[in-house]
Amino acid sequence: MANNLHRILKFATAGILILLLLIATLTFYFSVLDVITRLFDYRYSSIVEAGFALSVIAVSWILLKQIVRMEE
């Protein structure tokens, strides 16, 4: 019983931390987009934003591949 409760608390804590990480990541992402808009000329901001989004996608893809490999 205590072992099961410990396991549930561990998963609940991990879930809350993952949710906080998601919120922080989205906040950071949109803050960087705002900084890009302010730093770069309006003609170039779209391409810089696209490059940033592509780099986020690439890093996420690499991390997900490593996580899947660890579980196998």
C-alpha positions in Angstrom: 0.0 0.0 0.0 2.8 2.5 1.0 4.8 1.5 -2.1 1.7 2.2 -4.3 1.1 5.6 -2.7 4.8 6.5 -3.1 4.6 5.6 -6.8 1.4 7.7 -7.3 3.0 10.7 -5.5 6.1 10.3 -7.7 4.0 10.3 -10.9 1.9 13.3 -9.7 5.0 15.3 -8.9 6.5 14.4 -12.3 3.3 15.5 -14.0 3.2 18.8 -12.2 6.9 19.5 -13.0 6.3 18.6 -16.7 3.3 21.0 -16.7 5.5 23.8 -15.2 8.2 23.0 -17.7 5.7 23.3 -20.6 4.5 26.7 -19.3 8.0 28.0 -18.9 9.0 26.7 -22.4 6.1 28.4 -24.1 6.7 31.6 -22.2 10.4 31.5 -23.2 9.4 30.7 -26.9 7.0 33.7 -27.2 9.5 36.0 -25.4 12.2 35.1 -27.9 9.8 35.8 -30.7 9.0 39.2 -29.2 12.8 39.9 -28.9 13.3 38.9 -32.6 10.6 41.2 -33.7 12.1 44.1 -31.8 15.8 43.5 -32.7 15.4 42.8 -36.4 14.1 44.9 -39.2 10.5 44.0 -40.1 11.7 42.7 -43.5 13.9 40.1 -41.8 11.9 39.3 -38.7 9.8 36.6 -40.4 12.8 34.6 -41.7 14.5 34.9 -38.3 11.4 33.7 -36.5 11.1 30.8 -39.0 14.7 29.9 -38.3 14.2 30.0 -34.6 11.0 27.8 -34.9 13.0 25.3 -37.1 15.8 25.1 -34.5 13.2 24.5 -31.7 11.7 21.7 -33.8 15.1 20.2 -34.6 16.2 20.2 -30.9 12.8 18.7 -29.8 13.1 16.0 -32.4 16.6 15.1 -31.3 15.6 15.0 -27.7 12.5 12.8 -28.4 14.6 10.4 -30.4 17.0 10.0 -27.5 14.2 9.5 -25.0 12.6 6.8 -27.2 16.0 5.1 -27.5 16.5 5.1 -23.8 13.1 3.3 -23.3 13.9 0.5 -25.7 
